[in-house]
Structure formats: C-alpha cells, structure tokens
Amino acid sequence: MPIYEYECSKCKQVHEVIQKFSEEPLKNCPLCGGQLKKLVSQSSFILKGSGWYVTDYVRKNTSNNGSKGKDSENKSIERTKKESKKETSK
C-alpha cells in the first residue's frame, strides 16, 4: 500500500498515511480538524520476489568468487591431511 502525505492548512503539520488506492483521500486533520491538502511527493519502491533483474540477472560480486577459492583451498588441505595420516599408519 502506498504512503500518502497530507499537509494541514491550519496547523501546517504534515502527516504520512498508509492508504489503499481505492480509499478516499483524507479531508480533516486528526490533530486540529483543519482542512488537509494532499501533497505530491517522490515515491520509492522495492522489487521483491523472483523474476526481477536485481534478484535473478545481476552479476554477483567478485567476493563470492574469492570465497569459492578458499573452499577449494580448504578441501585440498583436508586431502593432504588425510593422505599424510594414511602414510603414517602404513
């Protein structure tokens, strides 16, 4: 649901209200009862879920590639430890 901004003509207080698109605009200030004027403000939104460029198609950071290298290094260290244990047990 969008957030709308209203300014009171009497007390000059600005109110942010979450409303459905289908709801009627507010007419009276909840603080003083003055007439409200709907303001035009810059809106922002976030694309959530799958199927968006941000979630599915954007390139991953190179830091992810660096972590893969560390995993392969750890596996090779584990292999050499296992091999050295086998040799010492013979």
C-alpha angles and dihedrals in degrees: 000000000000126000115233127197123218129185122206114229091209107044097018090227115152116220128195113209130183107221139163118248089245095054121103115250116260116260107185131050112246090217105046106003094244124145115279125220118204111235127214109230138170110269130206133193140185124224108225130184131031129310097056126114092241094055103034114020109032117107116255121241118267088241087077089058090051092055091053089056091053091051092054090048091052091050092051091050090051090050092052090049091052092047092050091050090052091050094049092049092056 
